[in-house]
């Protein structure tokens, strides 16, 4: 609440309270039949009513200014919140991009010449047309034949582990 509002409310309240005195004088003069006193009392009452209206207008103006200031403050806070969210979003996107860049470094496998020859020999022995064998087609064909094999589990050292290959289940109670 700013000073205009406070001043307007207090001034209007005081003017309305002071309005009671000329009304009492008017009523007394009316009982006595004194028209001159009645007219003076009504003049004072009119002056106090005008003052109350001026103070009311001042309070209304102060309330309008206060509402405008509140709107500006809310707008400023919204803009700050939007800016913070945008910065947080940009930071999160940068972290995501960084994580993606780190995860792009994948393991690669290089097959030696001896391994390639061994693969070709296995494929050639499996197929009838040995001269027309393409390495990529051969790998796909070999992969189709190896579907029936049981899965192999490797341990931390890279050796074949025998732990998961049994079908026996043991439950202790």
ABEGO torsion letter per residue (X at the ends): XBAAAAAAAAAAAAAAAAAAAAAAAAAAAAAAGBAAAAAAAAAAAAAAAAAAAAAAAAAAAAAAAAAAAAAAAAAAAAAAAAAAAAAAAAAAAAAAAAAAAAAABBBBBBBBAAAAAAAAAAAAAABABAAABBAAAAAAAAAAAAAABBBBBBBAAGBBBAAAABABBBBBX
